[in-house]
Amino acid sequence: MGKAKALLEIRSLARSHTRTAIRVLVGIMRCKDATPAARVSAANAILDRGWGRAAQPLENGGDGALELIHRIERVIVHPEGER
Protein backbone atom coordinates (compact mmCIF):
# COMPACT_ATOMS: atom_id res chain seq x y z
CA MET A 1 0.00 0.00 0.00
CA GLY A 2 1.33 3.43 -0.91
CA LYS A 3 1.79 6.22 1.58
CA ALA A 4 -0.92 8.37 -0.01
CA LYS A 5 -3.43 5.52 0.10
CA ALA A 6 -2.60 4.79 3.74
CA LEU A 7 -3.13 8.45 4.64
CA LEU A 8 -6.51 8.43 2.86
CA GLU A 9 -7.56 5.34 4.80
CA ILE A 10 -6.49 6.89 8.10
CA ARG A 11 -8.39 10.09 7.27
CA SER A 12 -11.48 8.09 6.34
CA LEU A 13 -11.29 6.04 9.54
CA ALA A 14 -10.89 9.17 11.67
CA ARG A 15 -13.81 10.88 9.93
CA SER A 16 -16.02 7.86 10.58
CA HIS A 17 -15.71 8.68 14.31
CA THR A 18 -16.62 12.35 13.99
CA ARG A 19 -20.03 12.16 15.66
CA THR A 20 -18.67 10.22 18.61
CA ALA A 21 -15.70 12.57 18.99
CA ILE A 22 -17.93 15.65 18.96
CA ARG A 23 -20.26 14.04 21.52
CA VAL A 24 -17.28 13.30 23.78
CA LEU A 25 -16.02 16.88 23.45
CA VAL A 26 -19.47 18.24 24.28
CA GLY A 27 -19.66 15.88 27.26
CA ILE A 28 -16.32 17.12 28.58
CA MET A 29 -17.28 20.75 27.96
CA ARG A 30 -20.52 20.32 29.95
CA CYS A 31 -19.06 18.14 32.72
CA LYS A 32 -18.98 20.03 36.02
CA ASP A 33 -16.38 17.57 37.36
CA ALA A 34 -13.93 18.14 34.48
CA THR A 35 -11.10 20.58 35.11
CA PRO A 36 -11.61 24.08 33.75
CA ALA A 37 -8.67 23.51 31.38
CA ALA A 38 -10.29 20.36 29.97
CA ARG A 39 -13.62 22.15 29.53
CA VAL A 40 -12.01 25.10 27.75
CA SER A 41 -9.93 22.79 25.56
CA ALA A 42 -13.03 20.84 24.54
CA ALA A 43 -14.97 24.05 23.85
CA ASN A 44 -12.13 25.40 21.70
CA ALA A 45 -11.92 22.14 19.74
CA ILE A 46 -15.65 22.28 19.05
CA LEU A 47 -15.50 25.91 17.94
CA ASP A 48 -12.47 25.23 15.73
CA ARG A 49 -14.28 22.37 13.98
CA GLY A 50 -17.49 24.35 13.51
CA TRP A 51 -16.18 27.80 12.69
CA GLY A 52 -12.50 27.41 11.85
CA ARG A 53 -9.62 28.75 13.85
CA ALA A 54 -9.54 32.42 14.75
CA ALA A 55 -7.22 34.55 12.66
CA GLN A 56 -3.89 35.10 14.38
CA PRO A 57 -2.52 38.65 14.51
CA LEU A 58 0.74 39.24 12.68
CA GLU A 59 3.68 40.15 14.84
CA ASN A 60 6.65 42.08 13.58
CA GLY A 61 9.59 39.89 14.51
CA GLY A 62 12.18 42.54 13.76
CA ASP A 63 12.87 41.09 10.32
CA GLY A 64 10.79 43.75 8.57
CA ALA A 65 8.23 41.25 7.28
CA LEU A 66 5.23 43.23 8.54
CA GLU A 67 6.52 46.44 6.98
CA LEU A 68 7.05 44.57 3.71
CA ILE A 69 3.46 43.31 3.77
CA HIS A 70 2.18 46.84 4.38
CA ARG A 71 4.34 48.18 1.56
CA ILE A 72 3.09 45.51 -0.85
CA GLU A 73 -0.48 46.37 0.12
CA ARG A 74 0.10 50.07 -0.51
CA VAL A 75 1.71 49.41 -3.90
CA ILE A 76 -0.71 46.75 -5.17
CA VAL A 77 -3.98 47.46 -3.42
CA HIS A 78 -3.75 51.24 -3.09
CA PRO A 79 -1.50 52.49 -5.89
CA GLU A 80 -0.93 56.23 -6.16
CA GLY A 81 -3.76 58.13 -7.78
CA GLU A 82 -6.47 55.50 -7.21
CA ARG A 83 -7.61 56.45 -3.72
MILO-361662 format. One record per residue: residue number from 1; z, x, y of N, C-alpha, C in turn; residue in one letter. Coordinates in nm, 3 decimals. Layout:
% MILO-361662
<node NUM <Z X Y> <Z X Y> <Z X Y> 'A'> ...
% end
This chain:
% MILO-361662
<node 1 <0.000 0.085 -0.117> <0.000 0.000 0.000> <0.000 0.089 0.124> 'M'> <node 2 <-0.085 0.055 0.221> <-0.091 0.133 0.343> <0.025 0.103 0.434> 'G'> <node 3 <0.047 0.193 0.528> <0.158 0.179 0.622> <0.144 0.053 0.707> 'K'> <node 4 <0.022 0.026 0.753> <-0.001 -0.092 0.837> <0.029 -0.221 0.759> 'A'> <node 5 <-0.013 -0.225 0.634> <0.010 -0.343 0.552> <0.160 -0.361 0.526> 'K'> <node 6 <0.229 -0.253 0.501> <0.374 -0.260 0.479> <0.445 -0.312 0.603> 'A'> <node 7 <0.403 -0.266 0.720> <0.464 -0.313 0.845> <0.437 -0.462 0.865> 'L'> <node 8 <0.317 -0.508 0.832> <0.286 -0.651 0.843> <0.373 -0.734 0.750> 'L'> <node 9 <0.396 -0.685 0.629> <0.480 -0.756 0.534> <0.625 -0.762 0.582> 'E'> <node 10 <0.673 -0.653 0.637> <0.810 -0.649 0.689> <0.823 -0.747 0.806> 'I'> <node 11 <0.725 -0.747 0.895> <0.727 -0.839 1.009> <0.727 -0.984 0.961> 'R'> <node 12 <0.642 -1.012 0.864> <0.634 -1.148 0.809> <0.766 -1.190 0.745> 'S'> <node 13 <0.825 -1.100 0.668> <0.954 -1.129 0.604> <1.062 -1.155 0.709> 'L'> <node 14 <1.067 -1.072 0.811> <1.167 -1.089 0.917> <1.146 -1.221 0.989> 'A'> <node 15 <1.021 -1.255 1.018> <0.993 -1.381 1.088> <1.028 -1.502 1.004> 'R'> <node 16 <1.024 -1.489 0.872> <1.058 -1.602 0.786> <1.207 -1.637 0.797> 'S'> <node 17 <1.287 -1.547 0.852> <1.431 -1.571 0.868> <1.470 -1.604 1.012> 'H'> <node 18 <1.373 -1.637 1.094> <1.399 -1.662 1.235> <1.498 -1.775 1.258> 'T'> <node 19 <1.477 -1.889 1.195> <1.566 -2.003 1.216> <1.710 -1.969 1.180> 'R'> <node 20 <1.727 -1.904 1.066> <1.861 -1.867 1.022> <1.924 -1.769 1.121> 'T'> <node 21 <1.847 -1.670 1.164> <1.899 -1.570 1.257> <1.942 -1.634 1.389> 'A'> <node 22 <1.861 -1.725 1.440> <1.896 -1.793 1.565> <2.022 -1.877 1.546> 'I'> <node 23 <2.031 -1.946 1.432> <2.152 -2.026 1.404> <2.277 -1.937 1.399> 'R'> <node 24 <2.265 -1.820 1.337> <2.378 -1.728 1.330> <2.417 -1.681 1.470> 'V'> <node 25 <2.316 -1.645 1.551> <2.345 -1.602 1.688> <2.413 -1.712 1.768> 'L'> <node 26 <2.365 -1.835 1.754> <2.428 -1.947 1.824> <2.571 -1.966 1.775> 'V'> <node 27 <2.591 -1.954 1.644> <2.726 -1.966 1.588> <2.821 -1.862 1.645> 'G'> <node 28 <2.775 -1.739 1.655> <2.858 -1.632 1.712> <2.885 -1.660 1.859> 'I'> <node 29 <2.782 -1.701 1.932> <2.796 -1.728 2.075> <2.900 -1.838 2.100> 'M'> <node 30 <2.904 -1.938 2.014> <2.995 -2.052 2.032> <3.133 -2.031 1.970> 'R'> <node 31 <3.148 -1.928 1.888> <3.272 -1.906 1.814> <3.383 -1.857 1.907> 'C'> <node 32 <3.488 -1.936 1.917> <3.602 -1.898 2.003> <3.676 -1.777 1.950> 'K'> <node 33 <3.666 -1.751 1.818> <3.736 -1.638 1.757> <3.657 -1.507 1.766> 'D'> <node 34 <3.529 -1.515 1.800> <3.448 -1.393 1.814> <3.492 -1.318 1.940> 'A'> <node 35 <3.475 -1.188 1.939> <3.511 -1.110 2.058> <3.417 -1.147 2.173> 'T'> <node 36 <3.464 -1.134 2.295> <3.375 -1.161 2.408> <3.247 -1.078 2.403> 'P'> <node 37 <3.257 -0.952 2.359> <3.138 -0.867 2.351> <3.037 -0.922 2.251> 'A'> <node 38 <3.087 -0.972 2.137> <2.997 -1.029 2.036> <2.931 -1.156 2.089> 'A'> <node 39 <3.007 -1.237 2.160> <2.953 -1.362 2.215> <2.846 -1.334 2.321> 'R'> <node 40 <2.872 -1.237 2.407> <2.775 -1.201 2.510> <2.650 -1.140 2.446> 'V'> <node 41 <2.669 -1.055 2.348> <2.556 -0.993 2.279> <2.467 -1.098 2.213> 'S'> <node 42 <2.530 -1.196 2.148> <2.454 -1.303 2.084> <2.381 -1.387 2.189> 'A'> <node 43 <2.448 -1.419 2.298> <2.385 -1.497 2.405> <2.266 -1.423 2.463> 'A'> <node 44 <2.282 -1.293 2.487> <2.170 -1.213 2.540> <2.053 -1.209 2.442> 'N'> <node 45 <2.081 -1.195 2.314> <1.974 -1.192 2.214> <1.899 -1.324 2.214> 'A'> <node 46 <1.971 -1.434 2.225> <1.905 -1.565 2.228> <1.818 -1.579 2.353> 'I'> <node 47 <1.871 -1.542 2.468> <1.794 -1.550 2.591> <1.671 -1.460 2.587> 'L'> <node 48 <1.686 -1.339 2.534> <1.573 -1.247 2.523> <1.462 -1.305 2.437> 'D'> <node 49 <1.499 -1.371 2.326> <1.398 -1.428 2.237> <1.329 -1.548 2.302> 'R'> <node 50 <1.407 -1.627 2.376> <1.351 -1.749 2.435> <1.278 -1.729 2.566> 'G'> <node 51 <1.324 -1.633 2.646> <1.269 -1.618 2.780> <1.213 -1.480 2.809> 'W'> <node 52 <1.228 -1.387 2.716> <1.185 -1.250 2.741> <1.294 -1.173 2.813> 'G'> <node 53 <1.284 -1.045 2.811> <1.385 -0.962 2.875> <1.368 -0.965 3.026> 'R'> <node 54 <1.479 -0.956 3.096> <1.475 -0.954 3.242> <1.406 -0.827 3.289> 'A'> <node 55 <1.332 -0.839 3.398> <1.266 -0.722 3.455> <1.371 -0.621 3.500> 'A'> <node 56 <1.346 -0.495 3.472> <1.438 -0.389 3.510> <1.395 -0.330 3.643> 'Q'> <node 57 <1.489 -0.311 3.736> <1.451 -0.252 3.865> <1.409 -0.107 3.847> 'P'> <node 58 <1.313 -0.066 3.927> <1.268 0.074 3.924> <1.367 0.159 4.001> 'L'> <node 59 <1.397 0.274 3.946> <1.484 0.368 4.015> <1.402 0.490 4.052> 'E'> <node 60 <1.428 0.545 4.167> <1.358 0.665 4.208> <1.436 0.784 4.156> 'N'> <node 61 <1.382 0.849 4.054> <1.451 0.959 3.989> <1.436 1.092 4.059> 'G'> <node 62 <1.390 1.092 4.183> <1.376 1.218 4.254> <1.243 1.286 4.228> 'G'> <node 63 <1.162 1.226 4.139> <1.032 1.287 4.109> <0.921 1.230 4.195> 'D'> <node 64 <0.956 1.136 4.284> <0.857 1.079 4.375> <0.775 0.967 4.314> 'G'> <node 65 <0.808 0.925 4.193> <0.728 0.823 4.125> <0.730 0.690 4.201> 'A'> <node 66 <0.845 0.651 4.252> <0.854 0.523 4.323> <0.773 0.528 4.452> 'L'> <node 67 <0.779 0.638 4.523> <0.698 0.652 4.644> <0.550 0.647 4.611> 'E'> <node 68 <0.511 0.707 4.499> <0.371 0.705 4.457> <0.326 0.562 4.428> 'L'> <node 69 <0.410 0.486 4.360> <0.377 0.346 4.331> <0.360 0.268 4.460> 'I'> <node 70 <0.450 0.289 4.556> <0.438 0.218 4.684> <0.312 0.260 4.758> 'H'> <node 71 <0.277 0.386 4.751> <0.156 0.434 4.818> <0.032 0.373 4.754> 'R'> <node 72 <0.028 0.369 4.621> <-0.085 0.309 4.551> <-0.098 0.162 4.590> 'I'> <node 73 <0.016 0.092 4.598> <0.012 -0.048 4.637> <-0.044 -0.064 4.778> 'E'> <node 74 <-0.001 0.020 4.869> <-0.051 0.010 5.007> <-0.200 0.036 5.012> 'R'> <node 75 <-0.249 0.133 4.937> <-0.390 0.171 4.941> <-0.477 0.067 4.871> 'V'> <node 76 <-0.434 0.020 4.755> <-0.517 -0.071 4.675> <-0.496 -0.217 4.714> 'I'> <node 77 <-0.372 -0.258 4.724> <-0.342 -0.398 4.746> <-0.352 -0.435 4.894> 'V'> <node 78 <-0.309 -0.347 4.979> <-0.309 -0.375 5.124> <-0.385 -0.266 5.199> 'H'> <node 79 <-0.515 -0.253 5.176> <-0.589 -0.150 5.249> <-0.592 -0.181 5.399> 'P'> <node 80 <-0.613 -0.079 5.477> <-0.616 -0.093 5.623> <-0.719 -0.198 5.663> 'E'> <node 81 <-0.684 -0.279 5.759> <-0.778 -0.376 5.813> <-0.785 -0.508 5.737> 'G'> <node 82 <-0.715 -0.523 5.626> <-0.721 -0.647 5.550> <-0.588 -0.722 5.551> 'E'> <node 83 <-0.504 -0.695 5.643> <-0.372 -0.761 5.645> <-0.377 -0.888 5.721> 'R'> 
% end
